[in-house]
Amino acid sequence: MLPKKGEAPEGRHAYAVFPLEGVWNTAEPVPPGAVLNKDALRSTLMIRQPDFVTDGLAARGIAATNGKKPHPLYESVSFGRWNDGLCVQMLHVGPYDAEPERFSLMQTYCAEHGLRRVSGWHREIDLSDARRTDPARLKTVLRFRVEACA
């Protein structure tokens, strides 16, 4: 919206809003085959920003939004960089509750290729809008960090 106000950050170009991403873990271990306690999930939600967005531009945007529509959660909003490093990922098509089956396939792939999952955290990139898409057709990229087994 800045160009409509006469402000155009250096390097600005038109872009589509990137998909919602979440980095997830659970506060409790989940044994294989067990039902996931969704109340124990912990997450960081994010939306990628174009390269021309700087720390200062993001801070100004957050402050301006909080000034127009105050909300206590704005205090927890931050702008930063994320590097996943070496990962295994796959496209999951279907409901979120079926994701554990895909993670099992990813673990099998790791075992077959000399890779080990680094932590319990994983990333989900929602390519579909869950509010408008039949759960059987949801598309989600699933990703977790790995390292080569020694």
Summary of the structure (lengths in Angstrom):
residues: 150
radius of gyration: 18.5
end to end distance: 50.1
largest distance: 55.9
contacts: 313
relative contact order: 0.18
helix: 31%
strand: 26%
